[in-house]
């Protein structure tokens, strides 16, 4: 599970690639991210500060094909409790 209260780490994995971040493309998205983060802080993380960075989205690169749909291709791989179809 993702922990928005740990800086540059998720579980045993450490480094900036494991930071908690929300990337935005517009001022409206930034405002929404700030508002929702504040609401989640107040409702779910009293006593533990959310350290999620809210930063402009820069150049984006798709991962290599073999990384796409990883959990579908590797059902016994990483565990992801939210990986299911929703419709």
PDB file with one MODEL, atoms N, CA, C and O in Angstrom:
MODEL        1
ATOM      1  N   UNK A   1       0.827  -1.182   0.000  1.00  0.00           N
ATOM      2  CA  UNK A   1       0.000   0.000   0.000  1.00  0.00           C
ATOM      3  C   UNK A   1       0.875   1.252   0.000  1.00  0.00           C
ATOM      4  O   UNK A   1       1.972   1.260   0.559  1.00  0.00           O
ATOM      5  N   UNK A   2       0.385   2.279  -0.619  1.00  0.00           N
ATOM      6  CA  UNK A   2       1.085   3.557  -0.682  1.00  0.00           C
ATOM      7  C   UNK A   2       0.932   4.298   0.642  1.00  0.00           C
ATOM      8  O   UNK A   2      -0.165   4.358   1.198  1.00  0.00           O
ATOM      9  N   UNK A   3       2.020   4.858   1.144  1.00  0.00           N
ATOM     10  CA  UNK A   3       1.983   5.644   2.376  1.00  0.00           C
ATOM     11  C   UNK A   3       2.375   7.084   2.056  1.00  0.00           C
ATOM     12  O   UNK A   3       3.548   7.359   1.802  1.00  0.00           O
ATOM     13  N   UNK A   4       1.407   8.011   2.065  1.00  0.00           N
ATOM     14  CA  UNK A   4       1.705   9.402   1.726  1.00  0.00           C
ATOM     15  C   UNK A   4       2.433  10.162   2.828  1.00  0.00           C
ATOM     16  O   UNK A   4       2.710  11.352   2.679  1.00  0.00           O
ATOM     17  N   UNK A   5       2.746   9.486   3.933  1.00  0.00           N
ATOM     18  CA  UNK A   5       3.418  10.168   5.046  1.00  0.00           C
ATOM     19  C   UNK A   5       4.911   9.872   5.111  1.00  0.00           C
ATOM     20  O   UNK A   5       5.594  10.350   6.017  1.00  0.00           O
ATOM     21  N   UNK A   6       5.424   9.099   4.172  1.00  0.00           N
ATOM     22  CA  UNK A   6       6.861   8.811   4.169  1.00  0.00           C
ATOM     23  C   UNK A   6       7.522   9.557   3.016  1.00  0.00           C
ATOM     24  O   UNK A   6       7.071   9.482   1.873  1.00  0.00           O
ATOM     25  N   UNK A   7       8.587  10.271   3.327  1.00  0.00           N
ATOM     26  CA  UNK A   7       9.302  11.045   2.307  1.00  0.00           C
ATOM     27  C   UNK A   7      10.314  10.152   1.597  1.00  0.00           C
ATOM     28  O   UNK A   7      11.167   9.533   2.234  1.00  0.00           O
ATOM     29  N   UNK A   8      10.209  10.092   0.286  1.00  0.00           N
ATOM     30  CA  UNK A   8      11.177   9.360  -0.545  1.00  0.00           C
ATOM     31  C   UNK A   8      11.333   7.901  -0.138  1.00  0.00           C
ATOM     32  O   UNK A   8      12.438   7.359  -0.165  1.00  0.00           O
ATOM     33  N   UNK A   9      10.239   7.273   0.236  1.00  0.00           N
ATOM     34  CA  UNK A   9      10.286   5.856   0.601  1.00  0.00           C
ATOM     35  C   UNK A   9       8.882   5.271   0.572  1.00  0.00           C
ATOM     36  O   UNK A   9       7.899   5.951   0.865  1.00  0.00           O
ATOM     37  N   UNK A  10       8.811   4.000   0.213  1.00  0.00           N
ATOM     38  CA  UNK A  10       7.592   3.216   0.322  1.00  0.00           C
ATOM     39  C   UNK A  10       8.021   1.854   0.827  1.00  0.00           C
ATOM     40  O   UNK A  10       8.698   1.107   0.120  1.00  0.00           O
ATOM     41  N   UNK A  11       7.631   1.530   2.043  1.00  0.00           N
ATOM     42  CA  UNK A  11       8.070   0.281   2.651  1.00  0.00           C
ATOM     43  C   UNK A  11       9.587   0.273   2.741  1.00  0.00           C
ATOM     44  O   UNK A  11      10.191   1.254   3.174  1.00  0.00           O
ATOM     45  N   UNK A  12      10.216  -0.850   2.326  1.00  0.00           N
ATOM     46  CA  UNK A  12      11.673  -0.933   2.418  1.00  0.00           C
ATOM     47  C   UNK A  12      12.396  -0.214   1.278  1.00  0.00           C
ATOM     48  O   UNK A  12      13.621  -0.099   1.297  1.00  0.00           O
ATOM     49  N   UNK A  13      11.649   0.264   0.296  1.00  0.00           N
ATOM     50  CA  UNK A  13      12.251   0.912  -0.871  1.00  0.00           C
ATOM     51  C   UNK A  13      12.480   2.393  -0.585  1.00  0.00           C
ATOM     52  O   UNK A  13      11.564   3.105  -0.174  1.00  0.00           O
ATOM     53  N   UNK A  14      13.715   2.850  -0.807  1.00  0.00           N
ATOM     54  CA  UNK A  14      14.084   4.223  -0.477  1.00  0.00           C
ATOM     55  C   UNK A  14      14.708   4.902  -1.689  1.00  0.00           C
ATOM     56  O   UNK A  14      15.484   4.288  -2.421  1.00  0.00           O
ATOM     57  N   UNK A  15      14.372   6.150  -1.896  1.00  0.00           N
ATOM     58  CA  UNK A  15      14.918   6.947  -2.990  1.00  0.00           C
ATOM     59  C   UNK A  15      13.832   7.842  -3.546  1.00  0.00           C
ATOM     60  O   UNK A  15      12.646   7.611  -3.311  1.00  0.00           O
ATOM     61  N   UNK A  16      14.235   8.864  -4.285  1.00  0.00           N
ATOM     62  CA  UNK A  16      13.247   9.813  -4.808  1.00  0.00           C
ATOM     63  C   UNK A  16      12.256   9.161  -5.763  1.00  0.00           C
ATOM     64  O   UNK A  16      11.150   9.669  -5.949  1.00  0.00           O
ATOM     65  N   UNK A  17      12.641   8.038  -6.373  1.00  0.00           N
ATOM     66  CA  UNK A  17      11.708   7.357  -7.275  1.00  0.00           C
ATOM     67  C   UNK A  17      10.531   6.747  -6.508  1.00  0.00           C
ATOM     68  O   UNK A  17       9.551   6.329  -7.124  1.00  0.00           O
ATOM     69  N   UNK A  18      10.615   6.690  -5.177  1.00  0.00           N
ATOM     70  CA  UNK A  18       9.540   6.143  -4.350  1.00  0.00           C
ATOM     71  C   UNK A  18       8.779   7.233  -3.606  1.00  0.00           C
ATOM     72  O   UNK A  18       7.988   6.936  -2.710  1.00  0.00           O
ATOM     73  N   UNK A  19       9.010   8.489  -3.967  1.00  0.00           N
ATOM     74  CA  UNK A  19       8.329   9.581  -3.273  1.00  0.00           C
ATOM     75  C   UNK A  19       6.841   9.569  -3.601  1.00  0.00           C
ATOM     76  O   UNK A  19       6.410   9.011  -4.610  1.00  0.00           O
ATOM     77  N   UNK A  20       6.086  10.184  -2.741  1.00  0.00           N
ATOM     78  CA  UNK A  20       4.661  10.357  -2.947  1.00  0.00           C
ATOM     79  C   UNK A  20       4.478  11.675  -3.688  1.00  0.00           C
ATOM     80  O   UNK A  20       4.913  12.721  -3.207  1.00  0.00           O
ATOM     81  N   UNK A  21       3.839  11.635  -4.854  1.00  0.00           N
ATOM     82  CA  UNK A  21       3.703  12.858  -5.649  1.00  0.00           C
ATOM     83  C   UNK A  21       2.412  12.858  -6.446  1.00  0.00           C
ATOM     84  O   UNK A  21       1.913  11.813  -6.863  1.00  0.00           O
ATOM     85  N   UNK A  22       1.891  14.048  -6.645  1.00  0.00           N
ATOM     86  CA  UNK A  22       0.776  14.287  -7.557  1.00  0.00           C
ATOM     87  C   UNK A  22       1.298  15.269  -8.597  1.00  0.00           C
ATOM     88  O   UNK A  22       1.807  16.335  -8.252  1.00  0.00           O
ATOM     89  N   UNK A  23       1.172  14.908  -9.863  1.00  0.00           N
ATOM     90  CA  UNK A  23       1.648  15.753 -10.956  1.00  0.00           C
ATOM     91  C   UNK A  23       0.447  16.419 -11.622  1.00  0.00           C
ATOM     92  O   UNK A  23      -0.524  15.750 -11.974  1.00  0.00           O
ATOM     93  N   UNK A  24       0.519  17.720 -11.788  1.00  0.00           N
ATOM     94  CA  UNK A  24      -0.605  18.450 -12.374  1.00  0.00           C
ATOM     95  C   UNK A  24      -0.207  19.118 -13.692  1.00  0.00           C
ATOM     96  O   UNK A  24       0.965  19.402 -13.941  1.00  0.00           O
ATOM     97  N   UNK A  25      -1.230  19.359 -14.531  1.00  0.00           N
ATOM     98  CA  UNK A  25      -1.035  20.003 -15.833  1.00  0.00           C
ATOM     99  C   UNK A  25      -1.632  21.408 -15.890  1.00  0.00           C
ATOM    100  O   UNK A  25      -1.353  22.162 -16.823  1.00  0.00           O
ATOM    101  N   UNK A  26      -2.442  21.761 -14.911  1.00  0.00           N
ATOM    102  CA  UNK A  26      -3.095  23.075 -14.939  1.00  0.00           C
ATOM    103  C   UNK A  26      -3.249  23.600 -13.512  1.00  0.00           C
ATOM    104  O   UNK A  26      -3.121  22.853 -12.542  1.00  0.00           O
ATOM    105  N   UNK A  27      -3.524  24.883 -13.407  1.00  0.00           N
ATOM    106  CA  UNK A  27      -3.762  25.486 -12.095  1.00  0.00           C
ATOM    107  C   UNK A  27      -4.977  24.850 -11.424  1.00  0.00           C
ATOM    108  O   UNK A  27      -5.008  24.687 -10.205  1.00  0.00           O
ATOM    109  N   UNK A  28      -5.972  24.495 -12.230  1.00  0.00           N
ATOM    110  CA  UNK A  28      -7.165  23.850 -11.673  1.00  0.00           C
ATOM    111  C   UNK A  28      -6.802  22.498 -11.048  1.00  0.00           C
ATOM    112  O   UNK A  28      -7.248  22.187  -9.944  1.00  0.00           O
ATOM    113  N   UNK A  29      -5.997  21.696 -11.748  1.00  0.00           N
ATOM    114  CA  UNK A  29      -5.574  20.406 -11.198  1.00  0.00           C
ATOM    115  C   UNK A  29      -4.758  20.601  -9.924  1.00  0.00           C
ATOM    116  O   UNK A  29      -4.912  19.846  -8.965  1.00  0.00           O
ATOM    117  N   UNK A  30      -3.899  21.601  -9.913  1.00  0.00           N
ATOM    118  CA  UNK A  30      -3.095  21.883  -8.721  1.00  0.00           C
ATOM    119  C   UNK A  30      -4.003  22.222  -7.546  1.00  0.00           C
ATOM    120  O   UNK A  30      -3.815  21.718  -6.438  1.00  0.00           O
ATOM    121  N   UNK A  31      -4.974  23.067  -7.792  1.00  0.00           N
ATOM    122  CA  UNK A  31      -5.906  23.473  -6.745  1.00  0.00           C
ATOM    123  C   UNK A  31      -6.684  22.277  -6.202  1.00  0.00           C
ATOM    124  O   UNK A  31      -6.861  22.144  -4.991  1.00  0.00           O
ATOM    125  N   UNK A  32      -7.143  21.417  -7.093  1.00  0.00           N
ATOM    126  CA  UNK A  32      -7.872  20.212  -6.677  1.00  0.00           C
ATOM    127  C   UNK A  32      -6.970  19.312  -5.840  1.00  0.00           C
ATOM    128  O   UNK A  32      -7.387  18.813  -4.794  1.00  0.00           O
ATOM    129  N   UNK A  33      -5.741  19.104  -6.291  1.00  0.00           N
ATOM    130  CA  UNK A  33      -4.797  18.253  -5.558  1.00  0.00           C
ATOM    131  C   UNK A  33      -4.537  18.812  -4.160  1.00  0.00           C
ATOM    132  O   UNK A  33      -4.498  18.058  -3.187  1.00  0.00           O
ATOM    133  N   UNK A  34      -4.363  20.116  -4.056  1.00  0.00           N
ATOM    134  CA  UNK A  34      -4.118  20.737  -2.750  1.00  0.00           C
ATOM    135  C   UNK A  34      -5.336  20.587  -1.837  1.00  0.00           C
ATOM    136  O   UNK A  34      -5.200  20.288  -0.650  1.00  0.00           O
ATOM    137  N   UNK A  35      -6.520  20.797  -2.400  1.00  0.00           N
ATOM    138  CA  UNK A  35      -7.752  20.691  -1.606  1.00  0.00           C
ATOM    139  C   UNK A  35      -7.964  19.260  -1.118  1.00  0.00           C
ATOM    140  O   UNK A  35      -8.238  19.039   0.062  1.00  0.00           O
ATOM    141  N   UNK A  36      -7.840  18.293  -2.019  1.00  0.00           N
ATOM    142  CA  UNK A  36      -8.063  16.895  -1.649  1.00  0.00           C
ATOM    143  C   UNK A  36      -7.012  16.429  -0.641  1.00  0.00           C
ATOM    144  O   UNK A  36      -7.340  15.725   0.314  1.00  0.00           O
ATOM    145  N   UNK A  37      -5.767  16.812  -0.846  1.00  0.00           N
ATOM    146  CA  UNK A  37      -4.713  16.439   0.101  1.00  0.00           C
ATOM    147  C   UNK A  37      -5.027  16.993   1.486  1.00  0.00           C
ATOM    148  O   UNK A  37      -4.853  16.301   2.489  1.00  0.00           O
ATOM    149  N   UNK A  38      -5.483  18.220   1.540  1.00  0.00           N
ATOM    150  CA  UNK A  38      -5.845  18.835   2.816  1.00  0.00           C
ATOM    151  C   UNK A  38      -7.009  18.095   3.475  1.00  0.00           C
ATOM    152  O   UNK A  38      -6.994  17.856   4.682  1.00  0.00           O
ATOM    153  N   UNK A  39      -8.011  17.736   2.682  1.00  0.00           N
ATOM    154  CA  UNK A  39      -9.162  17.000   3.211  1.00  0.00           C
ATOM    155  C   UNK A  39      -8.752  15.627   3.737  1.00  0.00           C
ATOM    156  O   UNK A  39      -9.198  15.208   4.805  1.00  0.00           O
ATOM    157  N   UNK A  40      -7.907  14.932   2.991  1.00  0.00           N
ATOM    158  CA  UNK A  40      -7.441  13.609   3.415  1.00  0.00           C
ATOM    159  C   UNK A  40      -6.584  13.735   4.671  1.00  0.00           C
ATOM    160  O   UNK A  40      -6.681  12.906   5.577  1.00  0.00           O
ATOM    161  N   UNK A  41      -5.754  14.760   4.727  1.00  0.00           N
ATOM    162  CA  UNK A  41      -4.933  15.004   5.922  1.00  0.00           C
ATOM    163  C   UNK A  41      -5.831  15.119   7.150  1.00  0.00           C
ATOM    164  O   UNK A  41      -5.595  14.465   8.166  1.00  0.00           O
ATOM    165  N   UNK A  42      -6.844  15.944   7.050  1.00  0.00           N
ATOM    166  CA  UNK A  42      -7.734  16.197   8.185  1.00  0.00           C
ATOM    167  C   UNK A  42      -8.554  14.965   8.567  1.00  0.00           C
ATOM    168  O   UNK A  42      -8.755  14.693   9.751  1.00  0.00           O
ATOM    169  N   UNK A  43      -9.018  14.234   7.580  1.00  0.00           N
ATOM    170  CA  UNK A  43      -9.926  13.112   7.839  1.00  0.00           C
ATOM    171  C   UNK A  43      -9.210  11.820   8.221  1.00  0.00           C
ATOM    172  O   UNK A  43      -9.687  11.083   9.084  1.00  0.00           O
ATOM    173  N   UNK A  44      -8.072  11.539   7.588  1.00  0.00           N
ATOM    174  CA  UNK A  44      -7.461  10.217   7.740  1.00  0.00           C
ATOM    175  C   UNK A  44      -6.071  10.199   8.368  1.00  0.00           C
ATOM    176  O   UNK A  44      -5.617   9.139   8.799  1.00  0.00           O
ATOM    177  N   UNK A  45      -5.387  11.325   8.432  1.00  0.00           N
ATOM    178  CA  UNK A  45      -3.991  11.311   8.874  1.00  0.00           C
ATOM    179  C   UNK A  45      -3.705  12.301   9.994  1.00  0.00           C
ATOM    180  O   UNK A  45      -2.634  12.908  10.016  1.00  0.00           O
ATOM    181  N   UNK A  46      -4.622  12.474  10.907  1.00  0.00           N
ATOM    182  CA  UNK A  46      -4.365  13.347  12.056  1.00  0.00           C
ATOM    183  C   UNK A  46      -3.177  12.779  12.822  1.00  0.00           C
ATOM    184  O   UNK A  46      -3.142  11.586  13.122  1.00  0.00           O
ATOM    185  N   UNK A  47      -2.220  13.616  13.133  1.00  0.00           N
ATOM    186  CA  UNK A  47      -1.047  13.170  13.870  1.00  0.00           C
ATOM    187  C   UNK A  47       0.097  12.683  13.000  1.00  0.00           C
ATOM    188  O   UNK A  47       1.202  12.469  13.497  1.00  0.00           O
ATOM    189  N   UNK A  48      -0.151  12.503  11.706  1.00  0.00           N
ATOM    190  CA  UNK A  48       0.912  12.110  10.764  1.00  0.00           C
ATOM    191  C   UNK A  48       0.783  13.006   9.547  1.00  0.00           C
ATOM    192  O   UNK A  48      -0.266  13.020   8.902  1.00  0.00           O
ATOM    193  N   UNK A  49       1.821  13.751   9.223  1.00  0.00           N
ATOM    194  CA  UNK A  49       1.759  14.724   8.128  1.00  0.00           C
ATOM    195  C   UNK A  49       1.897  14.059   6.765  1.00  0.00           C
ATOM    196  O   UNK A  49       2.819  13.275   6.541  1.00  0.00           O
ATOM    197  N   UNK A  50       0.989  14.371   5.867  1.00  0.00           N
ATOM    198  CA  UNK A  50       1.102  13.932   4.475  1.00  0.00           C
ATOM    199  C   UNK A  50       2.225  14.735   3.830  1.00  0.00           C
ATOM    200  O   UNK A  50       2.232  15.964   3.897  1.00  0.00           O
ATOM    201  N   UNK A  51       3.166  14.047   3.210  1.00  0.00           N
ATOM    202  CA  UNK A  51       4.319  14.705   2.585  1.00  0.00           C
ATOM    203  C   UNK A  51       4.277  14.602   1.060  1.00  0.00           C
ATOM    204  O   UNK A  51       5.276  14.862   0.390  1.00  0.00           O
ATOM    205  N   UNK A  52       3.134  14.225   0.522  1.00  0.00           N
ATOM    206  CA  UNK A  52       2.977  14.115  -0.926  1.00  0.00           C
ATOM    207  C   UNK A  52       3.328  15.440  -1.589  1.00  0.00           C
ATOM    208  O   UNK A  52       2.797  16.489  -1.223  1.00  0.00           O
ATOM    209  N   UNK A  53       4.225  15.382  -2.567  1.00  0.00           N
ATOM    210  CA  UNK A  53       4.597  16.578  -3.322  1.00  0.00           C
ATOM    211  C   UNK A  53       3.528  16.848  -4.379  1.00  0.00           C
ATOM    212  O   UNK A  53       3.020  15.914  -5.000  1.00  0.00           O
ATOM    213  N   UNK A  54       3.191  18.101  -4.581  1.00  0.00           N
ATOM    214  CA  UNK A  54       2.274  18.504  -5.648  1.00  0.00           C
ATOM    215  C   UNK A  54       3.106  19.358  -6.587  1.00  0.00           C
ATOM    216  O   UNK A  54       3.442  20.501  -6.276  1.00  0.00           O
ATOM    217  N   UNK A  55       3.433  18.788  -7.741  1.00  0.00           N
ATOM    218  CA  UNK A  55       4.413  19.405  -8.634  1.00  0.00           C
ATOM    219  C   UNK A  55       3.926  19.409 -10.084  1.00  0.00           C
ATOM    220  O   UNK A  55       3.130  18.555 -10.476  1.00  0.00           O
ATOM    221  N   UNK A  56       4.404  20.370 -10.876  1.00  0.00           N
ATOM    222  CA  UNK A  56       4.017  20.411 -12.285  1.00  0.00           C
ATOM    223  C   UNK A  56       4.483  19.144 -13.009  1.00  0.00           C
ATOM    224  O   UNK A  56       5.582  18.641 -12.775  1.00  0.00           O
ATOM    225  N   UNK A  57       3.627  18.652 -13.881  1.00  0.00           N
ATOM    226  CA  UNK A  57       4.006  17.499 -14.703  1.00  0.00           C
ATOM    227  C   UNK A  57       4.992  17.984 -15.758  1.00  0.00           C
ATOM    228  O   UNK A  57       4.721  18.947 -16.476  1.00  0.00           O
ATOM    229  N   UNK A  58       6.098  17.335 -15.845  1.00  0.00           N
ATOM    230  CA  UNK A  58       7.088  17.667 -16.864  1.00  0.00           C
ATOM    231  C   UNK A  58       6.904  16.755 -18.066  1.00  0.00           C
ATOM    232  O   UNK A  58       5.814  16.239 -18.309  1.00  0.00           O
ATOM    233  N   UNK A  59       7.955  16.568 -18.792  1.00  0.00           N
ATOM    234  CA  UNK A  59       7.931  15.666 -19.941  1.00  0.00           C
ATOM    235  C   UNK A  59       7.635  14.261 -19.444  1.00  0.00           C
ATOM    236  O   UNK A  59       8.216  13.814 -18.456  1.00  0.00           O
ATOM    237  N   UNK A  60       6.745  13.575 -20.115  1.00  0.00           N
ATOM    238  CA  UNK A  60       6.332  12.239 -19.710  1.00  0.00           C
ATOM    239  C   UNK A  60       6.768  11.235 -20.761  1.00  0.00           C
ATOM    240  O   UNK A  60       6.614  11.466 -21.960  1.00  0.00           O
ATOM    241  N   UNK A  61       7.303  10.139 -20.308  1.00  0.00           N
ATOM    242  CA  UNK A  61       7.736   9.072 -21.213  1.00  0.00           C
ATOM    243  C   UNK A  61       7.003   7.791 -20.852  1.00  0.00           C
ATOM    244  O   UNK A  61       6.962   7.404 -19.684  1.00  0.00           O
ATOM    245  N   UNK A  62       6.428   7.134 -21.843  1.00  0.00           N
ATOM    246  CA  UNK A  62       5.822   5.828 -21.598  1.00  0.00           C
ATOM    247  C   UNK A  62       6.910   4.832 -21.243  1.00  0.00           C
ATOM    248  O   UNK A  62       8.021   4.889 -21.769  1.00  0.00           O
ATOM    249  N   UNK A  63       6.576   3.922 -20.344  1.00  0.00           N
ATOM    250  CA  UNK A  63       7.515   2.847 -20.011  1.00  0.00           C
ATOM    251  C   UNK A  63       7.604   1.887 -21.199  1.00  0.00           C
ATOM    252  O   UNK A  63       6.742   1.876 -22.077  1.00  0.00           O
ATOM    253  N   UNK A  64       8.657   1.094 -21.201  1.00  0.00           N
ATOM    254  CA  UNK A  64       8.830   0.104 -22.258  1.00  0.00           C
ATOM    255  C   UNK A  64       7.630  -0.843 -22.268  1.00  0.00           C
ATOM    256  O   UNK A  64       6.961  -1.015 -21.249  1.00  0.00           O
ATOM    257  N   UNK A  65       7.364  -1.452 -23.415  1.00  0.00           N
ATOM    258  CA  UNK A  65       6.210  -2.324 -23.590  1.00  0.00           C
ATOM    259  C   UNK A  65       6.155  -3.411 -22.527  1.00  0.00           C
ATOM    260  O   UNK A  65       5.076  -3.720 -22.021  1.00  0.00           O
ATOM    261  N   UNK A  66       7.292  -3.996 -22.180  1.00  0.00           N
ATOM    262  CA  UNK A  66       7.264  -5.101 -21.217  1.00  0.00           C
ATOM    263  C   UNK A  66       6.846  -4.650 -19.815  1.00  0.00           C
ATOM    264  O   UNK A  66       6.529  -5.489 -18.971  1.00  0.00           O
ATOM    265  N   UNK A  67       6.840  -3.346 -19.558  1.00  0.00           N
ATOM    266  CA  UNK A  67       6.367  -2.842 -18.272  1.00  0.00           C
ATOM    267  C   UNK A  67       4.860  -2.554 -18.295  1.00  0.00           C
ATOM    268  O   UNK A  67       4.244  -2.433 -17.235  1.00  0.00           O
ATOM    269  N   UNK A  68       4.268  -2.446 -19.468  1.00  0.00           N
ATOM    270  CA  UNK A  68       2.852  -2.117 -19.580  1.00  0.00           C
ATOM    271  C   UNK A  68       1.998  -3.290 -19.101  1.00  0.00           C
ATOM    272  O   UNK A  68       2.312  -4.448 -19.375  1.00  0.00           O
ATOM    273  N   UNK A  69       0.916  -2.981 -18.385  1.00  0.00           N
ATOM    274  CA  UNK A  69      -0.022  -3.990 -17.878  1.00  0.00           C
ATOM    275  C   UNK A  69       0.704  -5.076 -17.094  1.00  0.00           C
ATOM    276  O   UNK A  69       0.394  -6.261 -17.222  1.00  0.00           O
ATOM    277  N   UNK A  70       1.668  -4.662 -16.284  1.00  0.00           N
ATOM    278  CA  UNK A  70       2.532  -5.601 -15.562  1.00  0.00           C
ATOM    279  C   UNK A  70       1.734  -6.582 -14.713  1.00  0.00           C
ATOM    280  O   UNK A  70       1.997  -7.784 -14.747  1.00  0.00           O
ATOM    281  N   UNK A  71       0.763  -6.086 -13.951  1.00  0.00           N
ATOM    282  CA  UNK A  71       0.015  -6.975 -13.068  1.00  0.00           C
ATOM    283  C   UNK A  71      -0.844  -7.962 -13.840  1.00  0.00           C
ATOM    284  O   UNK A  71      -1.063  -9.080 -13.373  1.00  0.00           O
ATOM    285  N   UNK A  72      -1.335  -7.577 -15.008  1.00  0.00           N
ATOM    286  CA  UNK A  72      -2.083  -8.521 -15.843  1.00  0.00           C
ATOM    287  C   UNK A  72      -1.165  -9.617 -16.361  1.00  0.00           C
ATOM    288  O   UNK A  72      -1.553 -10.784 -16.411  1.00  0.00           O
ATOM    289  N   UNK A  73       0.033  -9.250 -16.742  1.00  0.00           N
ATOM    290  CA  UNK A  73       0.988 -10.212 -17.301  1.00  0.00           C
ATOM    291  C   UNK A  73       1.674 -11.046 -16.221  1.00  0.00           C
ATOM    292  O   UNK A  73       2.183 -12.129 -16.506  1.00  0.00           O
ATOM    293  N   UNK A  74       1.690 -10.554 -14.995  1.00  0.00           N
ATOM    294  CA  UNK A  74       2.374 -11.223 -13.880  1.00  0.00           C
ATOM    295  C   UNK A  74       1.432 -11.296 -12.674  1.00  0.00           C
ATOM    296  O   UNK A  74       1.660 -10.618 -11.672  1.00  0.00           O
ATOM    297  N   UNK A  75       0.385 -12.105 -12.763  1.00  0.00           N
ATOM    298  CA  UNK A  75      -0.614 -12.119 -11.689  1.00  0.00           C
ATOM    299  C   UNK A  75      -0.062 -12.537 -10.329  1.00  0.00           C
ATOM    300  O   UNK A  75      -0.672 -12.234  -9.303  1.00  0.00           O
ATOM    301  N   UNK A  76       1.059 -13.215 -10.299  1.00  0.00           N
ATOM    302  CA  UNK A  76       1.671 -13.595  -9.024  1.00  0.00           C
ATOM    303  C   UNK A  76       2.793 -12.640  -8.633  1.00  0.00           C
ATOM    304  O   UNK A  76       3.547 -12.903  -7.696  1.00  0.00           O
ATOM    305  N   UNK A  77       2.895 -11.535  -9.355  1.00  0.00           N
ATOM    306  CA  UNK A  77       3.938 -10.542  -9.075  1.00  0.00           C
ATOM    307  C   UNK A  77       3.532  -9.663  -7.919  1.00  0.00           C
ATOM    308  O   UNK A  77       2.959 -10.135  -6.936  1.00  0.00           O
ATOM    309  N   UNK A  78       3.827  -8.394  -8.035  1.00  0.00           N
ATOM    310  CA  UNK A  78       3.519  -7.459  -6.960  1.00  0.00           C
ATOM    311  C   UNK A  78       2.042  -7.501  -6.608  1.00  0.00           C
ATOM    312  O   UNK A  78       1.187  -7.749  -7.457  1.00  0.00           O
ATOM    313  N   UNK A  79       1.769  -7.256  -5.352  1.00  0.00           N
ATOM    314  CA  UNK A  79       0.397  -7.233  -4.881  1.00  0.00           C
ATOM    315  C   UNK A  79      -0.148  -5.819  -5.011  1.00  0.00           C
ATOM    316  O   UNK A  79       0.508  -4.855  -4.615  1.00  0.00           O
ATOM    317  N   UNK A  80      -1.323  -5.701  -5.554  1.00  0.00           N
ATOM    318  CA  UNK A  80      -1.947  -4.385  -5.695  1.00  0.00           C
ATOM    319  C   UNK A  80      -3.424  -4.528  -5.348  1.00  0.00           C
ATOM    320  O   UNK A  80      -4.197  -5.023  -6.169  1.00  0.00           O
ATOM    321  N   UNK A  81      -3.838  -4.105  -4.146  1.00  0.00           N
ATOM    322  CA  UNK A  81      -5.212  -4.318  -3.711  1.00  0.00           C
ATOM    323  C   UNK A  81      -6.248  -3.548  -4.518  1.00  0.00           C
ATOM    324  O   UNK A  81      -7.436  -3.859  -4.431  1.00  0.00           O
ATOM    325  N   UNK A  82      -5.840  -2.560  -5.294  1.00  0.00           N
ATOM    326  CA  UNK A  82      -6.810  -1.790  -6.072  1.00  0.00           C
ATOM    327  C   UNK A  82      -6.805  -2.179  -7.544  1.00  0.00           C
ATOM    328  O   UNK A  82      -7.431  -1.508  -8.365  1.00  0.00           O
ATOM    329  N   UNK A  83      -6.101  -3.261  -7.887  1.00  0.00           N
ATOM    330  CA  UNK A  83      -6.004  -3.650  -9.296  1.00  0.00           C
ATOM    331  C   UNK A  83      -7.174  -4.554  -9.673  1.00  0.00           C
ATOM    332  O   UNK A  83      -7.087  -5.778  -9.584  1.00  0.00           O
ATOM    333  N   UNK A  84      -8.253  -3.932 -10.091  1.00  0.00           N
ATOM    334  CA  UNK A  84      -9.381  -4.676 -10.607  1.00  0.00           C
ATOM    335  C   UNK A  84     -10.148  -3.765 -11.548  1.00  0.00           C
ATOM    336  O   UNK A  84     -10.050  -2.540 -11.470  1.00  0.00           O
ATOM    337  N   UNK A  85     -10.906  -4.376 -12.431  1.00  0.00           N
ATOM    338  CA  UNK A  85     -11.664  -3.587 -13.400  1.00  0.00           C
ATOM    339  C   UNK A  85     -12.849  -2.924 -12.716  1.00  0.00           C
ATOM    340  O   UNK A  85     -13.501  -3.520 -11.859  1.00  0.00           O
ATOM    341  N   UNK A  86     -13.119  -1.687 -13.105  1.00  0.00           N
ATOM    342  CA  UNK A  86     -14.259  -0.957 -12.546  1.00  0.00           C
ATOM    343  C   UNK A  86     -15.103  -0.436 -13.698  1.00  0.00           C
ATOM    344  O   UNK A  86     -14.652   0.402 -14.479  1.00  0.00           O
ATOM    345  N   UNK A  87     -16.294  -0.921 -13.798  1.00  0.00           N
ATOM    346  CA  UNK A  87     -17.262  -0.368 -14.744  1.00  0.00           C
ATOM    347  C   UNK A  87     -18.638  -0.792 -14.377  1.00  0.00           C
ATOM    348  O   UNK A  87     -19.598  -0.428 -15.056  1.00  0.00           O
TER     349      UNK A  87
ENDMDL
END
